[in-house]
C-alpha cells in the first residue's frame, strides 16, 4: 500500500489543553471537532498564514509558539493516514499534550506495540 501523507496540527504542549481563545484571536480556523478535517485546515493555516509564530523545525516537524512560549506549541506533522493510527494525549491537566500512535507494529503473539509520534521527549 502506498503511503498517504497529510499535514496535520497537534497541540504539542498546551497549558489550557487545546482550546485557547488566542488561536481564534489570531485568525486560525476552527480546530475542534471533527478533529481530522479541522486539524488539517489548522496545519494549512499555520503553514501559509502563521509563519510569524514559527519557532523552528526538528526531524521534519515544524513548531509554532502561538503565544510566544514553548508551553503553547502547535506541531505540524506529516501524518501517514495509510497506517492505522489513533490519538494519544496526556491525562495530566497540568501538562497536556497530543501525539499520534501508529498501531501497525506487532510481535510474534500479535500484540500491538504502539509507535508514539512525535516522540515524547
C-alpha positions as CSV (number, residue, x, y, z in Angstrom):
1,X,0.0,0.0,0.0
2,X,1.2,3.5,-0.9
3,X,1.8,5.9,1.9
4,X,-0.8,8.7,2.1
5,X,0.7,11.7,4.0
6,X,-1.3,14.8,5.1
7,X,0.0,17.9,7.0
8,X,-1.7,17.7,10.5
9,X,-1.7,20.0,13.5
10,X,-1.2,18.7,17.0
11,X,-1.1,20.6,20.3
12,X,2.4,19.6,21.2
13,X,2.3,21.4,24.6
14,X,-0.6,23.5,25.7
15,X,-1.3,24.6,29.2
16,X,-5.0,25.1,28.6
17,X,-5.5,21.8,26.8
18,X,-6.1,22.6,23.2
19,X,-8.6,25.3,23.5
20,X,-7.0,28.7,23.8
21,X,-9.2,31.6,22.6
22,X,-5.9,33.2,21.4
23,X,-6.0,30.9,18.4
24,X,-9.4,32.4,17.5
25,X,-8.0,35.9,18.0
26,X,-5.1,35.4,15.6
27,X,-7.4,34.2,12.9
28,X,-7.0,30.4,13.0
29,X,-9.8,28.2,11.6
30,X,-11.9,26.1,13.9
31,X,-9.7,23.3,15.2
32,X,-12.3,21.4,17.3
33,X,-14.5,18.5,16.2
34,X,-14.3,17.0,13.7
35,X,-10.6,16.8,14.5
36,X,-9.3,15.2,11.4
37,X,-10.6,17.7,8.8
38,X,-10.2,20.7,11.0
39,X,-6.7,19.8,12.1
40,X,-5.6,19.6,8.5
41,X,-7.1,23.1,8.0
42,X,-5.3,24.3,11.1
43,X,-2.0,22.9,9.8
44,X,-2.5,24.6,6.4
45,X,-3.3,27.9,8.2
46,X,-0.1,27.9,10.2
47,X,2.0,27.0,7.1
48,X,0.5,29.7,5.0
49,X,-0.6,32.5,7.3
50,X,1.1,31.8,10.7
51,X,4.8,31.9,9.9
52,X,5.3,34.8,12.4
53,X,4.7,32.1,15.1
54,X,7.3,29.7,13.6
55,X,9.9,28.7,16.2
56,X,11.8,26.0,14.5
57,X,11.9,22.6,12.8
58,X,13.3,19.3,14.0
59,X,13.1,15.9,12.3
60,X,10.7,17.4,9.7
61,X,8.3,18.7,12.3
62,X,7.6,22.4,12.3
63,X,6.9,24.1,15.7
64,X,4.8,27.2,16.2
65,X,4.7,29.1,19.5
66,X,1.3,30.7,19.1
67,X,1.5,32.6,22.5
68,X,5.2,33.2,22.4
69,X,6.0,30.3,24.7
70,X,7.0,26.7,24.3
71,X,4.1,25.8,26.6
72,X,1.8,26.8,23.8
73,X,3.1,24.9,20.8
74,X,1.4,23.6,17.7
75,X,3.4,21.0,15.9
76,X,2.8,20.4,12.2
77,X,3.5,16.8,11.4
78,X,3.3,14.5,8.4
79,X,0.6,12.1,9.3
80,X,0.6,8.8,7.4
81,X,-3.1,8.0,7.1
82,X,-2.3,4.8,5.2
83,X,-1.2,3.3,8.6
84,X,-3.6,2.5,11.4
85,X,-3.4,5.3,14.0
86,X,-5.2,6.9,16.9
87,X,-4.8,10.0,19.1
88,X,-2.6,9.8,22.2
89,X,-2.9,12.5,24.8
90,X,-1.8,13.1,28.3
91,X,-4.3,12.8,31.1
92,X,-2.3,15.3,33.2
93,X,-4.2,18.6,33.3
94,X,-1.0,20.5,34.3
95,X,1.0,19.2,31.3
96,X,-1.4,18.3,28.5
97,X,-0.2,17.4,25.0
98,X,-1.3,15.4,22.0
99,X,0.6,12.8,19.9
100,X,-0.3,10.2,17.3
101,X,0.1,6.5,18.0
102,X,0.7,4.3,14.9
103,X,-0.8,0.8,15.6
104,X,0.8,-1.4,13.0
105,X,3.7,-2.8,14.9
106,X,3.0,-6.3,16.4
107,X,5.1,-9.0,18.0
108,X,5.0,-12.8,17.4
109,X,2.0,-13.1,19.6
110,X,0.1,-10.4,17.7
111,X,0.3,-7.9,20.5
112,X,0.4,-4.2,19.3
113,X,3.4,-2.1,20.3
114,X,2.3,1.5,19.5
115,X,4.8,3.9,18.0
116,X,4.2,7.3,19.5
117,X,4.8,10.2,17.0
118,X,6.3,12.7,17.5
119,X,8.3,11.2,20.3
120,X,7.5,12.4,23.8
121,X,10.9,14.0,24.5
